[in-house]
Amino acid sequence: MTDSNIPLQTISRSELRQLVRMQLQALLEAGDLQAAKAILVPVQPADIAEAIEGLPEAMQAIAFRLLSKDEAIEVYEYLDSSIQQTLIDELKRQDVLDIVDRMSPDDRARLFDELPATVVRRLLEQLSPTERQATAQLLGYTAGTAGRLMTPEYISLKESFTVAQTLDRIRNLANVTETIYYLYVTDAARRLTGILSLRDLVTTQPNQTVGEIMTRDVIFVHTDTDQEEVARLIGRYDFLAVPVVDKEQRLVGIVTVDDVIDILEQETTEDIYKLGGVQSGGDNYFQTDLLTVARKRVVWLFVLLVTNTVTGTIIKSEEDLLQKVVALAAFIPLLTGTGGNVGAQSSTVVIRGMNTDEIRAMGPLQVIGREAIAGAMLGVMLGSLATVWAYWLLQGDLAVAIAVGISLVAISILASVAGSGLPFVFRRIGLDPALMSAPFITTAVDVLGVLIYFNLARLILRF
C-alpha cells in the first residue's frame, strides 16, 4: 500500500483519490472501522464518492455508513445512480429516507428516474410533505427538459423590499436554498420581473429598494426547454444559474451550473457513443451486462454487414477487369478505408458544431462547401503520395498508379461532402445525426468509392 505519510501537497488530486480508496479498502478489509472513518474526515464529498465507487460492492455500504448524516447526504448526490440504487437495497429504510428527504429536489428527481416505480412510490409516500411536493413537481415534467433539471429552492424577492430587508431574508433562507448568488424578483402573481446579483446587493445603500437596483432584462428558459439548450445558454452567458418559468411566465425554479456540467458530460458521452454506432440508451456502458452491450452494438454492425455485400457485388461484377489487372484489387482497402476516415472526420466536426452551435452563423451549403474544399486538398495530398507509392510498389505501372491517385482525390471529396451533408439531412427529417451518420457515411463511401475506382481504372487503362 502507498505510504500514508506522503505529504498531500506533493501528489495530484487523482493520486489523492486513488490513495484514499486504497487505504479505505485496506482498513475495511482489516476491520479497522475507526481508522477508516478518520481518513475520510478531510476528504471532499466528491472524492469520497469516487473512493466508495471503487470499492468492492460488499464494502460500499459499510464505507457509506461511516459517514455522518450530513456528509452522507452530500456524498450520496455525487454517487453513480447504480451505486445509489445498491445502497438503497443495502441500507435500512429509515437510513435511506433520512438521506433522500434531505437531498436537493433536482438530485432526488434524477435518482427516482433510475429506480423501479415501486421503490419510488414507497419513498415518495414517506418523504416530508414539503419535499414530496417539490419532488412530485419535478417528476411531472418531461425528462431531459429544464423542468426536470431545475430545483425549486431559490430566493425570491419583491420590488418593494429594501436592501436591509433582503439581506435579512437571505440570512434566513441561505441554508435551504440552492444558491444565493442570484436573487429573483417576482410580482404578486409570481411572474418573473427582474434579477439581482448578490454583488449588486452588498454594494448598495441599505435603504434602497430592490426595484431600484434590479436588472429587468432577464434571460430565462421555459420548463419545456431542452436541457442541452439550457446548458448552451448558461455557457454562452457565463451564468451560475438561470431561472425557469412556466407558460404564464411564473417563476417555478432555477437550473444551476453544477447540474449543467453533469448534463454536458452525459450528452457528450451519448454523442460519442452514437458516433461509434453504439446505442447507450443513457446507461453507463461499462456497468451494463455484456448481452445488452452486444445487442445494442450489433444493430449498425448488421446494417453495415448487409450493405457491404453491395460492395462485394460491385467487385464481383468487375471480375473481368480484375483478371486483366490483378494489381487493382490490392488498393481497394486503401481507398475505402481512407474514404471512411475522411468522412468520419467531416461528420465529427459538423455534428460537434451542431451541438455547440458553432456553425449556427453558417448555412448548410457553406459548411458542405468548406468541407468539400478541405476534402479536395486532403485528396490531392494523399493522392499524390498514393500515386508515388503505387508506382514504386508496382515497379513502374504508371497507369494503375494514376488511377489509384485520382480515385483517392475523388473519394476524399465524396467522403467530405457525405460526412458534412448527411448530418444536416438527418436533422432535417428528425433523426439523430450522431447515430445515423456514421453507418451511412461508411456505406456510401464504400459503395460509391469502389464504383468510382473501377470506372476511372477502365477509363485510364482503356478497357
N, C-alpha and C positions, 0 to 999 in steps of 0.2 A: 504493500500500500504506500501511496505517496506520503512523504514526511509531513505530518500535520503542523510542524513548527516552521514551515516556509512562510516568510512574511507575505501577507496578502498583496502588498504593493508591488511585488515582483512578478505576479502572474496575471494573465489576462482574465477577462470575465468568463470566457468559455472554459479556461483551465480551472477557474474557481468553481464553476458549476460541476465540472467533472470531479473535482476533488471532494466537494460536498457529497455528491452521490456515492462515491466510493467509500468515504468514511461512514456515511449513514448506513450503507448496506453492511459494511463490516461490523458496525456496532449492533445493528439489529440481529445479525447472524449470531453475535456473541451474547445477545440477550441483555446488553447494557443500555436500557432504555433512557436512563437519566443522562448519560453521556450523549446519546443520540439526540435527545431533546435540546441539550446545551449547544450543540454545534449549529442548530437551526436558528438560534436566537438572533445572531447578527445578519442573517441572510435575508435578501429581499424576497417578497412573496412569489414573484415570477420565477426566481431561481429555485425556490423551494418546490414549486410546482413541477419544474423540469426535473429536479432530482427525484421526486416521487414517481414521475412517469418513467424514469429509467430503472426503477426498482423492479424485481420480480413481482408478479401480481399478488402473491401471498403476503408480501411485505407492505404493499401500498396502503392498505387500510390501517396497519399498525403505525406506520410513519405519520399518517394523517391524524391519528388520534393523539399524537404527541403535541400537536399544536393547540394553543389556547383558542377559545371560541372566536375571538376577533381575528386572529391570524388565520384560522381555518376558513373563515368567510372570504377573506382576500385571496388566499391560495386557491380555494375551490373555483373561483371565477377564472383563474388562469389555466386550469387543467383542461386537457383534451376531453371532448364530450364523452368518448368511450370510457375514460378513467372516471369521469363524473358518474356515469351510469354504474360502473363497477362498485364505486364507493356507496352508492345508494343501496345496492344489494347487500353490501357487507356491513354497513353501519346499522345501528338500531334506528328505528323510525324517528324517535324524538331527536336524536342527534342530527338526523337529516333535516327534519323540519326546522330546527333552530338555525341551521346554516342557510337553507333555502329561503326561509322567511326574511332573512336579513340581507340577502343578495339584492343588488340593484335590479329593478324590474326588467330592464332590457336584457341583462345577462340571464335572468331567470327564464325569460321567454325563449331565449336561444337554447337553454338546457331542456326546456319542456318540448321543444321541437324534435329533440333527439330521443325522447323517452317514449315508451309504449303508452297508448292512450289510457289504459287502466291505472298506470302509475301516476300519470299527470292528474287524472281525476282525483285520485286519493290525496295527492299532495295539495292540490288546489283547495280541497274541502277543509284541510287543516291549517291553511295559512290564515294570518290575521285578516280581518275584513278589508282593511286598507290595502294590504299587499295583494289580496285576492282580486280586488277591483282593478288595481294597476296592471296586474299580470293579464287578467282577462281582457282588458282593453287592448293590450299589445297583441295578444293572440288572435284578436278579431280582425287584424289587418293581414293582407296578403304577404306571404313570405317573400323576402327579397325587396321589400319596399321600405321607405323611410318610416312608415307607421310601425312596422315590426321592429325596426332597428332602434327607434328613439327610446328615450327614457322620460317619464313624466315628472321626474324630480328636477325642478328648476325653480328659480326665484322670480316671481312676477311682482310688478310694481304698478302704482297708479301715478298719473302725471302730477297729481296734487301733492305727492309725498315730498317732504323736504329731504335734503341730503342727510341731515341728522337722523330723521325717521328711517330712511333707507338703510343707513349703517346699523341701526338697532335691529332692523328686520333681518339683515344679513347675519348678524351675530346669533340670532335666534334660530335661523334655518340652515346655517352653514353645515351642520353635522348630518342633515338629512337630505341634502341636495347633491346632485352630481358635480356641479361646478358653480363657482361664484364669480368667475371672471367676466361673464356676460350676464346682464340683468335685463329682463324683458318687460316692456311696458304694455299693458292691456287696458281696454276701456271697460265699461260696466258689463258689456256682453262678452268679455274675454277675447275680443278681437285684438290682434297684434297691431300696435300703433307705433312702436319705437323700440330702440335698443340702447342700452347704456353699458359702457365698459367699467370695470372696477377702477381702472386707472383714471378715467374721467371723473368718477365719483369722488375719489380720495383727494383729488387736486382742486376740488371746487369748494366754495364757501358753504358752511353748514346750513345757512338759511335759504339757499337757492332751492328751487323745486326741480323735480325730475323732468317736468315738461320743458323747462328752460334749457336743459343741458343734454337731453337725449338726442339720438340720431333718428330721424323719421324715415329716412330712405333705408329700409330694411331688406336684406336679401334673405329669402326663406324658401322652403320646399313644402310640397304638399304631402299628405300621408301616403298617397299612391305613387310618389316619385320613386323611380328605380334606385336601388342602393348604390349602383355604380355611378349614377348621375350625382347623387349626394356626395360621394367620395370625390368626384371630379370638382364639384363646387367648393368643397372645403379646401382641396388642394390649390385651386385656382386663386382663391382669395386669402389663403393662409389663415383660415378661421380655426379657433379652438372648438367651436360648436356652431351649429346652425339651427334656427328654430323651425319647427314643423307645425303647419296649420292644416285645418280641415277645409271642407268645401265652403264653409261660411267664414273663412279667414280667422277662425278662433284658434288660439294657441293651445296645442294639445301636448307638446313635448319638444325635446331637443335631441339632436344627434351630436355626439362628442367625437373629437378627433381620435380617441383611443379605439372607439368602435369602428371608425373608418379604416384605421390601419389593419384591423382584423379582416375587414371586407376586402381591402385591396389585396391582401395576401391570399385570401380564399379565391377571389376572382382570377388573379394571375395564375394560381395553381390550376384552376379549372381550364383556363385558356391554353396553358402549356400542355395539359393532358389531351385536350381536344386537337391541338396541332399535331400531336403524335398519334391521333386516331384512337385515343383511349377515352371511353366514356366513364368518368369517375362518379357521376351522379352526386357529387358533393361529399362523398365519403373519403375518409383517409385511406389512400391507396394501399399503404404498407400495413394497415391494420385490417384489410379486407381479406377474406379467405380466398385461397387460390382458385377454387372453382368459379367463384364470382368474377375474379380478375380475368380468368381465361374467357368467360362468357362475354364480358364487356369488350375485350380486345379482339375477339375473333370476328366481330361483325364486319369491320372495314377490311380486315385481312382476307375474309372470304370474298368481299366485293372485289378486292384487288386480284385475288386468285382467279376469279371468273373473267375479269376484264383482261388480265394478262394472257388469257387464251386467245384473245383477239390479236395481240401482238404475235403470238405463236403462229396463228393462221396466216398473218401477213408474211411472216418469214417463210412459211411453208410454200406460199404462193410464188415466192421469188426463188424457188429451188433451182430453176434453170440458170438464173444469173449467178447464184452462189456456186453452182457446179463449174461455171466458166471462170469465176474469180473467187476462189475459196477465201482469199485474204479478207474479203469484205466482212465475213462473219466475225472475224477477230475484233472488230471495232464497234459492234453493236452494243455490248455492255458499257463501253466508254461513253458513247453518245447518249444512251438513255439515262445512264447514271448521272452524267454531267447536267443533262436537261432537268432531271428531277431535283438536283441540288440547287440549280439556279432558280427554278420555280419555287422551291421551298423558301429560299432567301427572300424572294419578292413577296410571297404571301405572308411571311412572318412580319416583315416591316410594315406592310399595308394593314394587316389585322391589328397589329400593335398600335399603329397610327389611328385606326378607327376607335380603339378602346380608350386611347388617351386624348382624342380629339386633336391630335397634331396635324391631321390632314383636313381639318374642317374647312379651312380657307381655300383649299384646292378642290376642284371638281374631279369626278372620276376619270374623265378623259385626260386631264392634266397629269394625274397620278400615273395612269396607264402609259401615257406618252413618255413620261420621265423614266419609268421602269423599262420601257421598250428601248430607249436610247442607252440606258445602262446595260441592258441585255446585249445590245449590238456591240458595245465597247468590250464587254466581257467575252463575247463570242469571237471578236477579232483577235483578242489577246490569246484566248485558249485555242482558237482555231489555228492560229499561226504556229503555236507550239506543237499542236497535234499533227499538223502537216509535216513539220520537220521530223518529228518523232516517227510518224508512219513511213515517211520516205526512207529514213535510216533503217527502220525495222524490216521493211520490205525490200531493202537493198536496191533502191533506185526506181521503184514503181511510182512514178510521179502522178499518173492519172488517179490511182486509188488514193494516194496521199492528199491530192487536191479535193477529191470527193469527200474524204473524211473532214478536212478543214472547213470547206464551205458548208457541209451539213451541220457542223458544230456551231457555226455562226447562226445559221437559220434556226436551229433547235434552241439556242440560247435566247434569241429574240422571241420565239414562240413561248418558251417557258416563262420568260419575264412578263409577257402580255397575259398569259393564262394565270400566272401567280398573282398578278396585281388586279386583274379584271374579275376573276371568279368571286373573290370576297364581296365585291360590290353587287354582283349578280345575286348571290345567295342572300345578302342582306336585304336586297330589294324585294325578293319573293318571300321574305320572312323566315329564312333558315339561318342557322348559326354559321357564320363564315369560318370560325375557327375549327368547327367539327367537320364541315363539308369540304373545305378547300383542299386539304392535303391529299385525300384519296383521288379526288377528281383531277387535280393537277398531275399527279403521278400517272394516272390513266391516260389523260390527254397527251401528255408529253411522250409517253412510251409509244402509243399508237401512231400519233402524227409524226413523231420523230423518226420512227422506222420507215414510214411511208416516204418522208422527205429524203431520207438517206438513200433508199433504193431507187427512187426516181431520179435523184441527182446523179447517182452512180451510173444509171442507164444512159443519162444524157451525156455525161462526160466520157464514159467508156464506149459510147455509141453502140449499145446493144439494143 
